[in-house]
Amino acid sequence: MKKAMTLVGVSAAIRSVEEEIDHAARCDAKVLITGESGVGKEIVARLIHDGSTRSRGPLITINCAGFPDSLLESELFGHVKGSFTDAHRDKRGWLEAANGGTIFMDEVGEMSLRMQALLLRFLESGEIQRVGSDRRLPPVDVRVVTATHRRLVEHIADKTFREDLYYRLNVVHIEVPPLRERREDVVVLLNHFLHMFCEAYQLPVPEVTPEAVTSLAGYAWPGNVRELRNVAERIALRCREGRITLDMLPIEITRERRVSVAPQAATVPSGSQVILERILNDGASFWSEVYEPFMARDLTRQDVRELVRLGLEHTRGNYKMLVAYFNMPPEDYKKFLNFLRKYQCHVPFQRFRMMPATPLKRGSNLATA
């Protein structure tokens, strides 16, 4: 029997989110869920669907950041046979598949302006026009729930997100706070995940020492609940003596605790700079540090573009040099470019050719570069 999904936590912030979920489940209005990557926006969407009158209908989940523009249109609205290469048959889209239920569109802020216009047209009429078709299908009955880690108001100001679409989506707004703002939930979540993984791997549930608890609770958790879940799985598998001690925690957690007592730097490095430091200083590969988190929705197109931009500044626009700097073998050059182009993360190299060369140095502090 499938276990009921729930939000785990004891903080007032989580109780407030639960109240908002309850209100949203009672109506059929559109919902916009905001919050940083990894806070649990998809769980909120599922709880809204499960608590609504549509719970017997389908819940279709899509990641708008995981598809290039042309493919997203086809997947969302469907296509007719012969509309493009490999369209060997008619295919219904996710909106049709969600008829009578809910569609959850994660990272809606990554949509291009063209896709935003197509979505707005659907929201206004409920009608679907498949790619390659000259007629519209009858309206479908779909509740739209969207999510983003971006502040869409700022993107409205810089003309990268449509204001009319924003107000269509933002009928009910639920903000999910980051884990660092509800630290009392860290230990509760850790115990929840430890029990879950120990049951899955048939291991005894370990005890967490007070020193380890203090370190875990004091960590900033930039990856939020998703990062905590991964840490719990890692230490559950490593623990063999029934106790989780400080030296069993990942280095980034104990290292942050040590430096937290030191004076803060004048500038804080961006997430892309931190990733670039790990690639250059720790020898990590682009595929593990960037590609895998991107496909898991921990990084966005903008994050990848920023990382590529930082690299191109130092290679003066040379993508082949960038492959080496990102710790990939030379034969991955075409694979790397294909990935960037497919997911619209490619950065034009021409403007970097006129910049003075600033070679990257292993072990350098990129936060001040």
N, C-alpha and C positions, 0 to 999 in steps of 0.2 A: 504493500500500500504506500502510495506516494506521500511523503511528509509535507505538511503545510509549510509554506514559505513564510518567514517572518523577519522583521528587523531585529537585530541583536544589539542590545545596549540598555543602559540604565540612565543615561543623561536626560536632562530636560529637553535638549535639542532633538533627541530621537523621539521623545514623547510628542513633541510638537509636530514632527514630520508624520508620525502615525495619525495624529488628528487630521492633518491635511489630506492624507491618503483616504481616510474614512469619509471626509467631505467629498472628495473627488469621485469616490466609488459610488456615491449616491446619485450622481447626476451623469449626464452624457456629454458634458462640455469638453472641449479640447483642453489638454494639459501640457504645460511646458515645465520640464524638470531641469533645474540647473544645479551645478556643482562641479567641483574638480574631478578629473579622471580618477576612477577607482573608488568613489565614495558610495556607490551602490545605486546609481540612477536606474539601471535596468531592473533591479529588485523592486524599487518603488513602482515602476511601470507595471510589473507583474502583479503586485499587490492590488493596484488600482483595478486591473482587469479581473482578477480573481474575486474581488469584493463587489463587482458590479453585476448588473443584470445580464451582461454579455459573457459571463464566465463560462457558459456552455459553448460559446462560439470560439473561433480560433484567435490566437494571439500571434501575430506575425511580427518578428523582430528583424530590423535591418540596420546596418551600419552605413550611414551616408558617406563616411570618410573612407570606406573600404572599397569603393567602386569609382572608376573613372566616369566622367559625365555621361558619355553615350551609353555605357553599360547600365548605369543607374537608371536612366530613363526606360530602357528596355525591361529591366527587372521590376521596376515600380509599376509601369503601365502595361507591360506585355508587348508583344509584337506579332505581326502576321507573317506567314510564310513568304520567303523571298525578299523581305524588307532590307536585309543586309546579308553579307557572307555568313554562311553557317546557320542561317535562319531556315531550317529545313521543314519546319512545321509551325502552325500557329501556337502561341504560348500565352497563357494568361499571366498577368502580373501579380505582384504581391497585394495590390489594392483590391483586385478581384478576389484573391484567395482569402482576404480578411473580411469578406462580406458577412455581416452579422456578428462580427467580433471587433477586435482592436488591432490597430497597426501601431507599433512602437518604432519611431524613427530616431535612432541615436545619432548624435553629432550632426544635427540638422544645420548647425552653423557652418559646416564645411561645404554645403551645397553652393554650386555656382549660381550666378544671377539668373541664368537661363533656366536651371532646374527649379529655382525658387518661383519663377513665373509659372512654370508648369504645375507646381504643387498648389500655388495660389488659385489657379484656374480650377483645379479639382475641388479645392475646399469651398469655392463659391458655388459650384454646380453639382458636385458629386458624380459628374460624368467622367468616363475614361475613354481616351482615344489611343488605341494601340499604335506603336511605332509602325509606320508603313501603311496604316489604314486611312481611308478617306471618310470614315464615319465614326460617330461616337456611340459607345455602348450605353445601355440604360444606367441610371444612377445606382450606386451601390451604397449600402448602409454600413459605414465603417467609422468607428471612433478613432480619432487621431491623437496619439500621445507622442510628444517629441522631447528630446533632451539635448543639452549642449553643455560643454565646460566653458564656453566662451561667454563674454558679456555682450550680448547682442546689441544693446543700446549703443555701445561704442562702435560696433560695426555698421549700425544704421548711420551714425555720424560720418563715418568715412566712406559711405556709399557702397559697402560690400554686402550689406544685408537689407532686404526690402522692409521698409517701415510698415507697409500694409500687410505683409505676410506676418511680421512680428505680432501685430495686434490680433490677427486671425488665430495664431497659435497660443498666445498668452492670455487665455481666458481664465484658467486656473494655474497659478504659479506655485511650484513647490521647490524650495531651495534646500538642498541636502548639504549640511555643513561638513567641512573637512575633519579628519580624525584629530588633528592637532587642536581643534576647538572644542573637543569633547573627550579629553584624555581619560575621563573616568570610564569610558567604554573600552579602552585598550585591553585591560586585563579580562574583561567579560568576553570580548571577541576572541582573545587568545585562547581562553579556556574552551570556548565553543569550537574553534577550529581544531584544537588539539584533540578533543573528544571525537570530532568528526573524522580526522585522519587516522587516529589510533584505532577507531572502529573499522575503517576501511582497510588498513594494513594489518589488522589483528595484533596490535601492540598494546602494552599496558600504558595507561595515561600517566605521564610523568608529573612530578611536582616541580614547580617553578620557584627557585630560591628568591628571597627578598631582594638581593642585589640585582638579579636579572629582571625582576618586576620593575624595580626603580629605573633601570636603564631603558626598558621597553616603554614605560610610561613617559619618560622624558624625551624620547625620540620624536622628531617632527613628522615622520611618516609622510614624505612627499608623494608616495604612491597610494596613500590612504588605505582603505580596508583591503583592497586587492594586494597591496604589498604585505600587509600583516598576515593575510591568508597564506601567501607564499612562504613567509618566514616561519609560520607555524608548521607548515608541512615539512620544511627543511629540518627544523630542529626536532620534530617528532621522529623523523627517520634517523637522525644522528644520535638521539638519546638512547643509551643502552644500560644506564645505571639507575634509571628511575627518577633522576633529578636534572633539571635544566639549569646550568650554572652560567655565570657571566661570560666565561670563555667559550661557550657554545653558541653565543649569539653572533650574527653576521658582523663583520668588521665595521661596516658603515654605521651601525647602531652604537657600538661601544666607542668608535672614533668620535662621533658627534657629541657623545656625553663628555669626552675629554676636552674637546675644543669649546664646548659651550661655556666654560668658565673663563675662557680667554677673551680679550677685548674683541669686539666685532670689527670686521673689516669695513672700510668705507663704502665698498660696493659689494653687492651680492651677485655672484655669477648666475647667469640664466640657466634654465634646465638644459638647453642645447650646449652651453659651455661646459657644464658638468659632464655630460655624456662625452663630449669631445676630449675632455681630460682623461676619462676612463679609457677611451680608445687609444690615446697617445701614450699615456703614462703606464697603464696596466696591460697594454697589449691586447685589449679586447677587440673583437671583430665588429664591423658594421652590421653584419647579419644578426649577431646575437644582441647587440646593444641598441640597434635602431629598427631593423627589419622585423624581428620577432615582436617587440613591443608595439610597433605600428600595426601589425596584423592582429594583435590582441587588443587594439584600441587604447593602449596606454599612451601612445604618441599620436599626434595629428599630422596632417599634411604640412601645416605651418611649422611644426616642430622640426620635421624632416628638412623642409626648405631652409630653415634657419641654420641647421647643422651643415647642410651642403654649402650655404653661403659663407659660413665661417671658414670652411675648408678651402673654398675657392679663393677667398681673400689671400690665403697663404700660398696657394699654388699658382696664383695669377691666372685663374680660369682654366687650368690644366686638369681635365677630368682623369686622365691616365695617372697623373701623379697622385690625385685624390684617392684612387683605388689603393695605391700602396700605403698612403697615410692612414687610410681606414682599415688597414690590416687585412686586406683581401688579396688573394693571389691574382696575378695579371690576367689569367684566363677568365676572371669574373667581370672584366670590364664591360662586355656587352650585356651580361646579366644585370649588372648594376644600373646601366643606362636604361635598359628596358623597364626595370622596376620603377625608376624615377619618372619615366614618361608615362607608363601605364597608370600610375596613381597621381599624375600631375604634380610631382614634386621636383621636376627638373628646373634648374635655375640657369638662365642664359649666362654664358661665360664671357661674352664680349666685353662687358664693362669692367671686368677684373683684369683684362690684358694691359690696361694702362696704369694699373696700380703698381707701386714699388713692391718688389718681392720681400716677403717677411717669412722666411722659412720656419716651419714648425720644428720645435725641438722636443725630443722625448724628455719627459721629466719637467717641462716648463710649466709655469703657473698661468694657464690661459685666462684666468679670471682677471688678470691685470695686463693681458696681451693687447 
